[in-house]
């Protein structure tokens, strides 16, 4: 590594499904990339830490992590003292830890004002304007993450079990969902230990299905997305950018209500931009 390429910057985007890292020099040239498993520091701190460091080492290659300025946008960073707990374990020369919503907004909006919804395994929303950044959501599947892949999967399985009990009308999709696990008891046993990423594996089938139960669930999810955006909109509505695995699914569903724009960049771009903002 030549002096001309110093300092070096590392961006890390950690979510409920996976962690990505990118190494760049001061000119913006990408020098390395890395990937690892889930990195929600609130729901699985030890696992997230291991995956963050694995992705960082893979991106850094032969460069010591202690030489890097790192910007980390992580799921769960807004939960209690999770971010404070993480900081002493980070080996970087300098680092900043924020929520994945903040880096999503930084990457998706660039220098513009707007509202970002990051809808993947989990969901989180943020507005950036002259008053700064305001975030809502991003509280995890146990108490939130509405419209996310994990939420869709959890809700679908819950309704399938209720249909099996005769509490709501059954549909072919709900029956097939129970059957894929081998019956009600097996489905419950799976759900007891399932994490958000596990529930999210059911989302593609829900999105693609034309079954009445799946369609109704998608309508509810769309209403949740619209409610979050409504809560963030100022008196003069801002443009909306939806990112994450389900962003492209919901973008056309909300286009009649809001001005929807494509993302300028990714959450990983936002994390790298955050690293560049770290002072000398």
HUSULTA-V806213 format. One record per pair of residues at least 24 apart in sequence whose ideal C-beta (glycine too) atoms are under 8 Angstrom apart, sorted by the first residue. I is the first residue (numbers start at 1). J is the second residue. D is the distance in Angstrom with one decimal. If there is no record, write none. Layout:
BEGIN
i:I j:J d:D
i:I j:J d:D
END
This chain:
BEGIN
i:1 j:63 d:6.1
i:5 j:29 d:7.8
i:5 j:31 d:7.6
i:6 j:67 d:7.9
i:7 j:67 d:8.0
i:7 j:69 d:6.0
i:8 j:63 d:6.4
i:8 j:67 d:6.2
i:8 j:68 d:5.3
i:8 j:69 d:7.3
i:9 j:68 d:6.9
i:9 j:69 d:5.3
i:9 j:70 d:7.6
i:9 j:71 d:7.4
i:9 j:272 d:6.1
i:9 j:275 d:4.1
i:9 j:276 d:5.7
i:10 j:56 d:6.1
i:10 j:59 d:6.5
i:10 j:60 d:6.8
i:10 j:65 d:7.8
i:10 j:68 d:4.5
i:10 j:69 d:7.0
i:10 j:70 d:4.2
i:10 j:71 d:7.3
i:10 j:92 d:6.9
i:10 j:272 d:7.7
i:10 j:275 d:5.9
i:11 j:70 d:7.5
i:11 j:71 d:5.3
i:11 j:103 d:7.8
i:11 j:268 d:5.5
i:11 j:269 d:7.3
i:11 j:270 d:7.6
i:11 j:271 d:3.4
i:11 j:272 d:3.1
i:11 j:273 d:7.5
i:11 j:274 d:7.0
i:11 j:275 d:5.4
i:12 j:39 d:7.8
i:12 j:52 d:6.1
i:12 j:55 d:6.5
i:12 j:56 d:6.4
i:12 j:70 d:6.3
i:12 j:71 d:7.1
i:12 j:72 d:4.5
i:12 j:73 d:7.1
i:12 j:74 d:7.5
i:12 j:268 d:8.0
i:12 j:271 d:5.5
i:13 j:73 d:5.4
i:13 j:100 d:6.7
i:13 j:103 d:6.3
i:13 j:266 d:7.4
i:13 j:267 d:4.5
i:13 j:268 d:4.3
i:13 j:270 d:7.6
i:13 j:271 d:5.1
i:14 j:38 d:7.8
i:14 j:39 d:2.8
i:14 j:40 d:7.2
i:14 j:41 d:7.4
i:14 j:48 d:6.5
i:14 j:51 d:7.2
i:14 j:52 d:5.9
i:14 j:55 d:7.9
i:14 j:72 d:6.8
i:14 j:73 d:7.1
i:14 j:74 d:4.3
i:14 j:75 d:6.1
i:14 j:100 d:6.9
i:15 j:39 d:6.6
i:15 j:40 d:7.0
i:15 j:75 d:4.9
i:15 j:100 d:5.9
i:15 j:120 d:6.0
i:15 j:121 d:6.1
i:15 j:122 d:7.0
i:15 j:267 d:8.0
i:16 j:40 d:5.1
i:16 j:43 d:7.7
i:16 j:75 d:5.4
i:16 j:120 d:7.0
i:16 j:121 d:3.5
i:16 j:122 d:4.9
i:16 j:150 d:6.8
i:16 j:195 d:7.9
i:16 j:196 d:4.8
i:16 j:197 d:5.6
i:16 j:200 d:7.4
i:17 j:120 d:6.4
i:17 j:121 d:4.5
i:17 j:197 d:5.1
i:17 j:200 d:6.7
i:17 j:245 d:7.8
i:18 j:51 d:7.8
i:19 j:48 d:7.7
i:19 j:51 d:4.6
i:19 j:52 d:5.8
i:19 j:54 d:7.7
i:19 j:55 d:4.6
i:20 j:55 d:6.3
i:20 j:268 d:5.3
i:21 j:52 d:8.0
i:21 j:55 d:3.9
i:21 j:56 d:5.1
i:21 j:58 d:6.9
i:21 j:59 d:4.0
i:21 j:60 d:8.0
i:21 j:268 d:7.9
i:22 j:59 d:5.9
i:22 j:268 d:5.7
i:22 j:271 d:7.8
i:22 j:272 d:5.8
i:23 j:59 d:4.5
i:23 j:60 d:5.6
i:23 j:61 d:7.6
i:23 j:63 d:7.0
i:23 j:68 d:7.3
i:24 j:272 d:5.9
i:31 j:61 d:7.7
i:31 j:63 d:7.8
i:32 j:58 d:7.4
i:32 j:59 d:4.3
i:32 j:60 d:6.1
i:32 j:61 d:5.1
i:32 j:63 d:7.8
i:33 j:58 d:7.5
i:33 j:59 d:5.4
i:34 j:58 d:2.9
i:34 j:59 d:3.6
i:34 j:60 d:7.6
i:38 j:121 d:8.0
i:38 j:195 d:7.7
i:38 j:197 d:5.8
i:39 j:74 d:5.9
i:39 j:75 d:6.8
i:40 j:74 d:7.4
i:40 j:75 d:4.2
i:40 j:76 d:4.4
i:40 j:122 d:7.6
i:40 j:140 d:7.6
i:40 j:196 d:7.6
i:41 j:74 d:5.3
i:41 j:75 d:7.3
i:41 j:76 d:4.3
i:41 j:77 d:6.2
i:41 j:79 d:7.8
i:41 j:82 d:4.6
i:41 j:83 d:7.1
i:41 j:85 d:7.6
i:41 j:86 d:5.5
i:42 j:75 d:7.3
i:42 j:76 d:2.9
i:42 j:77 d:7.8
i:42 j:79 d:3.6
i:42 j:80 d:7.3
i:42 j:82 d:4.7
i:42 j:140 d:6.4
i:43 j:76 d:6.1
i:43 j:140 d:6.2
i:43 j:195 d:7.2
i:43 j:196 d:7.3
i:44 j:195 d:7.7
i:45 j:82 d:6.9
i:45 j:85 d:6.6
i:45 j:86 d:7.5
i:48 j:74 d:7.3
i:48 j:76 d:7.3
i:49 j:86 d:6.7
i:49 j:89 d:5.6
i:52 j:90 d:8.0
i:53 j:91 d:7.6
i:56 j:92 d:7.9
i:65 j:91 d:4.5
i:65 j:92 d:5.7
i:66 j:91 d:5.6
i:66 j:92 d:6.9
i:66 j:93 d:5.9
i:67 j:93 d:6.0
i:68 j:92 d:5.0
i:68 j:93 d:5.9
i:68 j:275 d:8.0
i:69 j:93 d:6.0
i:69 j:94 d:4.8
i:69 j:95 d:7.1
i:69 j:275 d:5.1
i:69 j:276 d:7.8
i:69 j:278 d:4.6
i:70 j:94 d:7.4
i:70 j:95 d:4.3
i:70 j:96 d:7.5
i:70 j:275 d:5.6
i:71 j:95 d:7.3
i:71 j:96 d:5.4
i:71 j:98 d:7.8
i:71 j:103 d:7.0
i:71 j:270 d:8.0
i:71 j:271 d:4.7
i:71 j:272 d:6.4
i:71 j:273 d:7.1
i:71 j:274 d:3.0
i:71 j:275 d:3.5
i:71 j:276 d:7.5
i:71 j:277 d:7.3
i:71 j:278 d:7.0
i:72 j:96 d:6.9
i:72 j:97 d:4.8
i:72 j:98 d:7.2
i:72 j:103 d:8.0
i:72 j:271 d:6.4
i:72 j:274 d:7.8
i:73 j:98 d:5.7
i:73 j:99 d:6.6
i:73 j:100 d:4.6
i:73 j:101 d:7.9
i:73 j:102 d:6.1
i:73 j:103 d:2.7
i:73 j:104 d:6.9
i:73 j:106 d:8.0
i:73 j:267 d:5.8
i:73 j:270 d:6.2
i:73 j:271 d:4.6
i:73 j:274 d:6.8
i:74 j:98 d:7.7
i:74 j:99 d:6.9
i:74 j:100 d:5.9
i:75 j:99 d:7.6
i:75 j:100 d:5.0
i:75 j:122 d:6.0
i:75 j:124 d:7.8
i:75 j:138 d:7.1
i:76 j:140 d:7.2
i:78 j:135 d:6.8
i:78 j:138 d:5.9
i:78 j:139 d:7.8
i:79 j:139 d:7.3
i:79 j:140 d:7.1
i:94 j:278 d:5.0
i:95 j:278 d:7.4
i:96 j:274 d:5.7
i:96 j:275 d:7.4
i:96 j:277 d:7.4
i:96 j:278 d:5.8
i:98 j:274 d:6.7
i:99 j:124 d:6.9
i:99 j:135 d:6.2
i:99 j:138 d:6.2
i:100 j:124 d:6.4
i:100 j:138 d:7.3
i:100 j:267 d:6.2
i:101 j:125 d:6.8
i:101 j:126 d:4.2
i:101 j:135 d:4.6
i:101 j:137 d:7.8
i:101 j:138 d:5.6
i:102 j:126 d:6.6
i:102 j:133 d:6.0
i:102 j:135 d:7.1
i:102 j:270 d:7.4
i:102 j:274 d:7.6
i:103 j:267 d:5.0
i:103 j:268 d:7.8
i:103 j:270 d:3.6
i:103 j:271 d:4.5
i:103 j:273 d:7.9
i:103 j:274 d:5.9
i:104 j:243 d:6.0
i:104 j:244 d:7.9
i:104 j:267 d:4.3
i:104 j:270 d:6.1
i:105 j:133 d:6.3
i:105 j:270 d:6.9
i:106 j:269 d:7.8
i:106 j:270 d:3.5
i:106 j:271 d:7.9
i:106 j:273 d:5.3
i:106 j:274 d:6.3
i:107 j:243 d:8.0
i:107 j:263 d:7.0
i:107 j:264 d:7.1
i:107 j:265 d:4.2
i:107 j:266 d:5.1
i:107 j:267 d:5.0
i:107 j:268 d:6.8
i:107 j:269 d:4.0
i:107 j:270 d:2.9
i:107 j:271 d:7.4
i:107 j:273 d:6.9
i:108 j:241 d:4.5
i:108 j:243 d:5.3
i:108 j:263 d:4.0
i:108 j:264 d:6.1
i:108 j:265 d:6.7
i:108 j:266 d:7.6
i:108 j:267 d:7.4
i:108 j:270 d:7.1
i:109 j:241 d:6.5
i:109 j:264 d:6.3
i:110 j:264 d:3.8
i:110 j:265 d:6.7
i:112 j:239 d:7.6
i:112 j:264 d:7.4
i:113 j:238 d:5.7
i:114 j:238 d:4.9
i:114 j:239 d:4.7
i:114 j:240 d:6.7
i:114 j:241 d:5.9
i:114 j:261 d:7.2
i:115 j:229 d:5.8
i:115 j:232 d:5.1
i:115 j:233 d:6.8
i:115 j:238 d:5.3
i:115 j:239 d:7.3
i:115 j:240 d:4.9
i:115 j:241 d:7.2
i:116 j:240 d:7.7
i:116 j:241 d:5.0
i:116 j:242 d:7.6
i:116 j:243 d:6.6
i:116 j:263 d:8.0
i:117 j:225 d:6.2
i:117 j:228 d:6.5
i:117 j:229 d:6.7
i:117 j:240 d:6.9
i:117 j:241 d:7.5
i:117 j:242 d:4.7
i:117 j:243 d:7.4
i:117 j:244 d:7.8
i:117 j:247 d:7.0
i:117 j:250 d:7.5
i:118 j:242 d:8.0
i:118 j:243 d:5.3
i:118 j:244 d:4.7
i:118 j:247 d:7.4
i:118 j:267 d:6.7
i:119 j:147 d:5.9
i:119 j:148 d:5.8
i:119 j:149 d:7.9
i:119 j:225 d:7.0
i:119 j:242 d:6.3
i:119 j:243 d:7.6
i:119 j:244 d:4.5
i:119 j:245 d:7.5
i:119 j:246 d:4.3
i:119 j:247 d:5.5
i:119 j:249 d:7.9
i:119 j:250 d:6.2
i:120 j:148 d:6.6
i:120 j:149 d:6.2
i:120 j:200 d:7.7
i:120 j:244 d:3.5
i:120 j:245 d:4.4
i:120 j:246 d:6.3
i:120 j:247 d:7.8
i:121 j:148 d:6.1
i:121 j:149 d:5.2
i:121 j:150 d:5.3
i:121 j:196 d:5.3
i:121 j:197 d:5.5
i:121 j:200 d:4.5
i:121 j:245 d:7.5
i:122 j:148 d:4.8
i:122 j:150 d:6.2
i:122 j:196 d:6.2
i:123 j:147 d:5.4
i:123 j:148 d:4.0
i:123 j:151 d:7.1
i:123 j:228 d:7.7
i:123 j:244 d:7.7
i:125 j:228 d:4.6
i:125 j:229 d:7.0
i:125 j:231 d:8.0
i:125 j:232 d:6.0
i:126 j:232 d:7.6
i:127 j:232 d:4.2
i:127 j:233 d:7.7
i:127 j:234 d:7.7
i:127 j:238 d:6.7
i:129 j:234 d:6.7
i:129 j:238 d:6.6
i:134 j:232 d:6.6
i:136 j:228 d:6.2
i:136 j:231 d:6.0
i:136 j:232 d:6.5
i:137 j:228 d:6.0
i:140 j:196 d:7.5
i:141 j:196 d:4.6
i:141 j:199 d:7.0
i:145 j:196 d:7.1
i:146 j:221 d:7.2
i:146 j:224 d:3.9
i:146 j:228 d:7.5
i:147 j:221 d:4.0
i:147 j:222 d:7.4
i:147 j:224 d:4.3
i:147 j:225 d:5.0
i:147 j:228 d:7.9
i:147 j:246 d:7.3
i:147 j:250 d:7.0
i:148 j:196 d:7.7
i:148 j:200 d:7.1
i:148 j:246 d:7.0
i:149 j:196 d:8.0
i:149 j:199 d:7.3
i:149 j:200 d:3.3
i:149 j:201 d:8.0
i:149 j:202 d:8.0
i:149 j:203 d:3.7
i:149 j:245 d:6.4
i:149 j:246 d:6.0
i:150 j:196 d:3.6
i:150 j:197 d:7.1
i:150 j:199 d:4.4
i:150 j:200 d:4.6
i:150 j:203 d:7.8
i:151 j:199 d:7.7
i:151 j:221 d:7.3
i:152 j:199 d:7.8
i:152 j:200 d:7.6
i:152 j:202 d:6.9
i:152 j:203 d:4.6
i:152 j:206 d:5.0
i:152 j:207 d:7.7
i:152 j:217 d:6.4
i:152 j:218 d:7.9
i:152 j:221 d:6.2
i:153 j:198 d:7.6
i:153 j:199 d:3.3
i:153 j:200 d:5.6
i:153 j:201 d:6.8
i:153 j:202 d:3.5
i:153 j:203 d:5.6
i:153 j:206 d:7.3
i:154 j:191 d:7.8
i:154 j:199 d:4.7
i:155 j:217 d:5.8
i:155 j:220 d:7.7
i:156 j:202 d:5.8
i:156 j:206 d:5.4
i:156 j:213 d:7.5
i:156 j:214 d:7.2
i:156 j:217 d:6.0
i:157 j:187 d:6.4
i:157 j:191 d:6.0
i:157 j:199 d:7.3
i:157 j:202 d:6.9
i:159 j:213 d:6.2
i:159 j:217 d:7.3
i:160 j:187 d:7.2
i:161 j:187 d:6.5
i:161 j:188 d:7.0
i:163 j:213 d:7.7
i:171 j:211 d:5.2
i:171 j:212 d:5.5
i:171 j:213 d:4.3
i:172 j:211 d:5.9
i:173 j:205 d:7.9
i:173 j:209 d:5.3
i:173 j:211 d:3.4
i:173 j:213 d:5.3
i:173 j:214 d:5.2
i:174 j:211 d:7.7
i:174 j:213 d:5.2
i:177 j:202 d:7.4
i:203 j:245 d:8.0
i:203 j:246 d:7.0
i:207 j:246 d:7.5
i:207 j:249 d:5.6
i:218 j:253 d:7.9
i:221 j:250 d:7.4
i:222 j:250 d:6.2
i:222 j:253 d:4.6
i:222 j:254 d:6.7
i:225 j:250 d:5.1
i:225 j:253 d:7.4
i:225 j:254 d:5.9
i:226 j:254 d:5.7
i:226 j:257 d:6.0
i:229 j:254 d:7.0
i:229 j:257 d:7.7
i:229 j:258 d:6.1
i:233 j:258 d:7.9
i:243 j:267 d:6.7
END
